[in-house]
Structure formats: C-alpha cells, structure tokens
C-alpha cells in the first residue's frame, strides 16, 4: 500500500452530514432557548454552506470511494444516499461522509475543514481509474430546515411531497423559483433536510424560506442551540468526537460499516477490532450539574484514575443540566455509572447516561 499524504491539522468542530453542524454560524439570532425550541419542537432554518461539497464523476467514482470507506456503496441507487467512514491506513476516522448518487456522479459531503484533505486522499488512490474530483463548495450554497415541523413546511413551499421522502433520499424541487436539490439528512431522530443550490441563489432561497415561514414559527438558528441539540442527541462532530484519534467502532459508527463487502483502506484493523472484541473505549453521553462547567479534554476519573475524557459539553434548557459527550473505557459505559471530573479545585460527579449512536443516526 502506498504511503498516505501528509495529514493536515484538525480544526475545531464542524460536521459532515454524519455530524451536526457546519459552522461558522452566528452564536445565536434570538435567545438560545427559543432557537432550541424551534429546532426540537418546530422548524428551524440553518445555513450549512460551509459543509464541504465534492463532486465525483467518472465511471470508476463509485467503486473507488467504495474501496476507501467502510460502508457498501455499490448498491446505491440514483437519488439515494449513504453514510460511510473514510478511514486511514490504521483504521482511524478521517471523516464521516454523506455520499449521494446522482445521475451525473456522486456528491460527497465532508466536514468544513476537511474538504481538501478528503479530495487529496481520494486523488492519492486514483491511479488508472476514471475519476474526476471537483470541489463545489464555493460554487454552491446549502441551507437546512430541521425540526418536527420542517417536512410539512417544505411540503408547503415546494409543492412536493417532502414528508414522504425516505432518510438519505433526494429530490429536485423549486422553492420560490429557485431550483434546489433537497436531501433528507435527519439529525439522529430529528427530521432535517438539506437544500443545495447555486451560490448565486443562496440568499434568494434564504429570503424565500424566511418569508414563507413568517407566522409559522420558522426561526433562524445559530451555533449555540444547534450544539445543544447535537450533544443532547449524541451526534458526534468532527474535531471533537470524530478524528484520527478514534476508530469507527469506538465512535459507535457500527451501522456504517460493512463486514461483507471486501477490502477497503483500514479494513483489516477495523475487522480485527470487531472480531476479537478489542474496542477499549466507547463514546457515551454524560450529564452533570448545571452550575459546573468543563472544557473539552477534561479528564473523567474513577477512584482517582483516569478512565476517559470529555469531548463536548452544552447546557440543556430542557433539563437545566450540562450534557456532554466523551470517551470512556468500555467497563464504564453502562448508563448510571458515576464518574468524577476535576473542575477548579474540586471534583464534580458525572453520570454516564447513554451510548450515542446505539439508537439513532444522523
């Protein structure tokens, strides 16, 4: 196997479709509580234009990406999508990609800071294959409508039956005269839809959605409310829970791994970890008192010994608690396990509440 391209430094959290958000978003437009309510109970409008959008064309594009990532892409039908983990030679997470098959090729969504790294990785493994990669991020815009009332709102503004769209499926619609590729990309159990348009039409689409949503409770949502929902739903973000520090099994990405499709880069490592049950740590949900704060990277302790670390934290308006995500040793992943965390001069009890990814996905 050839040597891999030089790794690039990881940025701060940003999400591919497999992640929650794409930043940079404003911190908030109104109050975090109001925006959180719109996102979790109504309909929210988000600008995810910084998400990487790569176009892959050529007869071998699907086969090549299938040989570079964990899921089985070969049965992908036109206008349907799939989540797949791009893995390093060591079986570590380079990115969690959303791949949509279109009539003219593939659209791959990446973490914002990862689009060049992903393109370089694919190009590195392109030898005689007929594959052309084009970064479409700057030429397009991507807005998202999320929340329980999002589908009915999009039914209304598009005149299409968006509500019946299957998860990861795509249709072409017109919203206020703007030609749009609409993809259902649920955030865990929260309905969510991405609308990809030409860059020149992005502002027009935003205005149309806001105008149509006025009086219907549609709100623009910023980073803070989105981060709360992401952590509450247990959705991993690139640069926090997803990076080359972790492998897909540790991150609870098992449903995006095929163990029958054959070889891909990093496959032997992932298969060995799964076969011999060698996963040493797991991503879990965490909860602690709202009066205590902790930065990502804070150590989680059991009887004075480190057993994990916090990767994300956000205050939940619904629970009036701080919710977090973190990696802990497998022996401590049971819900209800109480660990401790150093905060200032003291220790704060931290409860393990769930294993994200076991009952969802984005």
C-alpha positions in Angstrom: 0.0 0.0 0.0 1.4 3.4 -0.8 2.3 6.0 1.8 -0.6 8.3 2.7 -0.5 12.0 2.1 0.8 14.1 4.9 -2.0 14.6 7.5 -3.4 18.1 8.0 -4.1 19.6 11.4 -7.6 19.1 12.7 -9.7 22.2 13.1 -12.5 22.8 15.6 -15.8 21.0 15.5 -17.7 21.1 12.3 -19.9 18.4 10.9 -20.4 16.4 7.9 -23.8 15.0 7.4 -22.9 12.3 9.8 -22.2 15.4 12.2 -24.5 18.1 13.5 -23.4 21.4 12.1 -21.1 23.0 9.6 -20.1 26.4 11.2 -19.3 29.1 11.0 -22.8 30.1 12.2 -23.6 33.1 14.3 -23.8 32.2 18.0 -27.5 33.0 18.0 -30.1 35.1 16.3 -32.5 35.4 19.2 -32.4 33.5 22.5 -30.8 30.1 22.7 -33.9 28.7 24.4 -36.2 30.0 21.7 -33.9 28.6 18.9 -33.6 25.3 20.7 -37.4 25.1 20.9 -37.7 25.8 17.2 -35.1 23.1 16.4 -36.6 20.4 18.6 -40.3 21.3 18.5 -41.0 23.4 15.4 -39.0 24.3 12.3 -35.5 25.8 12.2 -33.5 27.3 9.3 -29.8 26.8 9.3 -27.0 27.9 7.0 -24.7 24.9 6.4 -22.9 26.4 3.4 -19.5 25.7 4.9 -20.0 22.0 4.7 -17.7 20.6 2.1 -19.3 19.5 -1.2 -17.3 17.4 -3.5 -18.4 16.2 -6.9 -17.0 12.9 -8.1 -17.6 11.9 -11.7 -16.3 9.2 -14.0 -17.1 5.5 -14.5 -15.0 4.4 -11.5 -16.0 7.0 -8.9 -18.4 4.8 -7.0 -16.1 1.8 -7.0 -13.1 3.9 -5.8 -14.9 5.5 -3.0 -16.3 2.1 -2.0 -12.7 0.9 -1.7 -11.7 3.8 0.5 -14.5 3.8 3.1 -16.4 1.4 5.4 -19.9 1.1 4.0 -21.1 -0.8 0.9 -21.8 1.8 -1.7 -22.1 -0.4 -4.7 -25.9 -0.9 -4.4 -26.5 2.8 -4.1 -29.4 3.9 -6.4 -29.7 7.2 -8.2 -31.0 10.0 -5.8 -30.3 7.9 -2.7 -27.5 8.5 -0.2 -25.5 6.7 2.4 -23.1 7.4 5.3 -19.7 5.9 5.2 -16.5 6.4 7.2 -13.4 7.4 5.4 -10.6 5.6 7.3 -6.9 5.9 7.4 -4.4 3.1 6.9 -4.6 2.5 10.7 -8.4 2.2 10.6 -8.9 5.7 12.2 -11.6 8.2 11.4 -10.6 10.7 8.7 -14.2 11.8 8.2 -17.8 10.6 8.2 -19.0 11.3 4.7 -22.5 11.5 3.3 -22.5 10.2 -0.3 -25.4 10.9 -2.7 -25.6 9.2 -6.0 -26.8 11.5 -8.8 -27.4 11.0 -12.5 -24.1 12.6 -13.3 -22.0 11.1 -10.5 -21.6 11.4 -6.7 -21.9 14.3 -4.3 -19.9 13.8 -1.1 -20.5 16.0 1.9 -17.5 16.5 4.2 -16.7 18.3 7.4 -16.0 22.0 6.5 -12.3 21.9 7.3 -11.8 18.5 5.7 -12.8 19.0 2.1 -9.3 19.4 0.7 -8.0 16.6 2.9 -10.7 14.3 1.6 -10.1 15.3 -2.0 -6.4 14.8 -1.7 -6.9 11.4 -0.1 -9.2 10.2 -3.0 -6.8 11.7 -5.5 -3.9 9.9 -3.9 -5.6 6.5 -4.5 -6.6 7.3 -8.1 -4.3 5.6 -10.5 -5.8 4.5 -13.8 -9.4 4.9 -12.6 -11.7 7.2 -14.5 -12.5 9.6 -11.6 -12.6 13.4 -11.6 -13.0 15.4 -8.3 -14.3 18.9 -8.2 -14.8 21.0 -5.1 -18.3 22.6 -5.4 -18.3 24.2 -2.0 -17.7 27.8 -3.2 -20.0 27.4 -6.2 -23.0 26.3 -4.2 -24.8 27.1 -1.0 -26.5 24.8 1.4 -29.4 25.7 3.7 -31.1 23.3 6.1 -34.6 23.0 7.5 -34.7 20.9 10.7 -37.3 20.1 13.3 -40.6 18.1 13.6 -42.5 20.7 11.5 -39.8 21.0 8.9 -41.2 18.5 6.4 -44.7 20.0 6.4 -43.2 23.5 5.9 -41.2 22.2 2.9 -44.3 20.5 1.5 -45.9 23.9 1.5 -43.1 26.0 0.0 -42.1 23.4 -2.6 -45.4 21.9 -3.6 -43.6 18.5 -3.4 -44.3 15.5 -1.1 -41.2 16.1 1.0 -42.9 14.4 4.0 -42.8 11.0 2.4 -39.1 11.3 1.4 -37.0 8.4 2.9 -34.0 9.1 5.0 -31.0 10.0 2.8 -33.2 10.2 -0.3 -33.1 13.2 -2.6 -35.5 15.0 -5.0 -35.3 18.1 -7.2 -37.8 20.9 -6.2 -38.4 24.6 -6.9 -38.7 26.9 -3.9 -39.8 30.4 -4.9 -38.4 29.8 -8.4 -35.1 28.5 -7.1 -34.0 25.1 -8.5 -33.0 23.1 -5.4 -31.6 19.6 -4.7 -33.3 18.6 -1.5 -31.9 15.8 0.6 -33.3 14.2 3.7 -30.5 14.1 6.2 -32.1 13.6 9.6 -30.1 14.6 12.7 -30.5 11.4 14.8 -34.3 11.2 15.3 -34.7 14.8 14.4 -36.0 15.4 10.9 -33.7 17.5 8.8 -33.4 18.4 5.1 -30.5 20.0 3.2 -31.2 22.2 0.2 -28.3 22.6 -2.2 -28.5 25.5 -4.7 -26.2 27.5 -6.9 -24.2 30.0 -4.8 -25.9 32.9 -6.6 -29.3 31.6 -5.5 -28.4 31.1 -1.8 -29.6 34.4 -0.5 -32.8 34.3 -2.6 -33.6 30.9 -1.2 -33.0 32.1 2.4 -35.3 35.0 2.0 -38.0 32.9 0.4 -37.9 30.4 3.3 -37.9 33.1 5.9 -40.8 35.0 4.2 -42.9 31.8 3.8 -42.0 30.8 7.4 -43.1 34.1 8.9 -46.1 33.4 11.1 -45.4 29.7 11.0 -42.8 29.7 13.8 -39.8 29.1 11.5 -36.7 30.6 13.1 -33.1 31.0 12.1 -30.9 29.0 14.5 -27.4 29.7 15.4 -24.5 27.6 16.7 -25.3 27.5 20.4 -28.8 26.0 20.1 -27.5 23.6 17.4 -24.7 22.5 19.7 -27.1 21.8 22.5 -29.3 19.6 20.2 -26.2 17.9 18.8 -24.9 16.9 22.2 -28.4 16.0 23.5 -28.9 13.7 20.6 -25.5 12.2 20.8 -24.3 13.2 17.4 -20.5 13.2 17.0 -18.8 16.2 15.5 -15.6 16.2 13.5 -12.6 17.6 15.5 -14.3 16.6 18.8 -15.6 13.0 18.7 -14.5 12.2 15.1 -10.8 12.4 14.3 -7.8 10.2 13.7 -7.5 9.8 17.5 -10.5 7.4 17.3 -11.7 4.4 15.2 -15.3 4.0 14.0 -16.2 1.3 16.5 -15.2 3.5 19.4 -17.4 6.2 17.9 -20.5 3.9 17.7 -20.5 4.0 13.9 -21.0 0.3 13.5 -24.1 0.7 11.3 -22.0 2.5 8.7 -19.5 -0.4 8.4 -19.9 -3.4 6.1 -18.1 -6.5 7.2 -19.0 -8.4 4.0 -18.2 -6.1 1.1 -14.5 -6.8 0.9 -11.4 -4.7 1.3 -11.1 -1.0 1.9 -8.3 1.1 3.3 -8.0 0.3 7.1 -10.4 -2.7 6.8 -8.1 -5.2 8.4 -7.7 -3.1 11.6 -11.5 -2.4 11.9 -12.4 -6.1 11.2 -9.8 -7.3 13.8 -11.1 -5.0 16.5 -14.7 -6.1 15.8 -13.9 -9.9 15.6 -11.9 -10.1 18.7 -13.9 -7.5 20.7 -10.8 -5.3 21.2 -12.5 -2.0 21.4 -11.1 -0.4 24.6 -13.2 2.7 24.9 -16.6 3.9 23.8 -18.4 7.2 23.1 -21.0 7.9 25.7 -23.4 10.6 26.8 -22.7 12.4 30.0 -24.6 14.6 32.4 -23.6 16.8 35.4 -24.9 19.7 37.4 -25.5 22.9 35.5 -23.5 25.0 38.0 -20.3 23.2 37.0 -18.5 23.8 33.7 -15.9 21.8 32.0 -13.9 22.3 28.8 -13.5 19.5 26.2 -10.4 17.5 27.2 -11.4 17.4 30.9 -10.4 14.1 32.4 -13.0 11.6 33.7 -11.9 9.7 36.8 -12.9 6.6 38.7 -11.3 6.2 42.2 -8.7 8.7 41.2 -7.7 7.0 38.0 -8.4 8.4 34.6 -10.9 6.3 32.6 -12.0 8.8 30.0 -12.3 12.4 28.8 -14.9 14.9 27.8 -15.1 15.8 24.2 -18.2 18.1 24.1 -20.4 19.9 26.6 -23.5 22.1 26.3 -26.2 23.3 28.7 -29.6 21.9 28.1 -32.6 24.3 28.5 -34.9 21.3 28.8 -33.1 19.6 31.6 -31.3 22.5 33.2 -28.2 20.3 33.2 -24.9 20.2 31.4 -24.9 17.4 28.9 -21.7 16.1 27.4 -20.2 13.6 25.2 -17.0 11.7 25.9 -14.9 8.6 25.5 -14.6 6.2 28.5 -13.2 2.8 29.0 -15.7 0.0 28.0 -16.1 -1.1 31.6 -17.6 2.2 32.5 -20.1 2.7 29.6 -23.1 1.4 31.5 -25.8 4.0 31.9 -25.9 5.2 35.5 -22.2 4.8 36.1 -21.0 7.8 38.1 -17.5 9.2 37.4 -15.8 12.3 38.6 -14.3 15.3 36.9 -11.8 17.9 38.1 -13.3 21.4 37.9 -11.3 24.1 39.5 -10.2 23.0 43.0 -12.8 20.3 43.4 -14.4 17.3 41.8 -17.8 17.1 40.2 -19.9 13.9 39.8 -20.6 13.0 36.2 -23.2 10.4 35.2 -23.0 8.2 32.2 -26.5 8.5 30.6 -26.3 6.7 27.2 -24.2 5.4 24.4 -24.8 7.7 21.5 -25.4 6.1 18.1 -27.0 2.9 19.5 -30.5 4.1 18.8 -30.1 6.8 16.1 -28.4 8.3 13.4 -27.8 11.5 11.6 
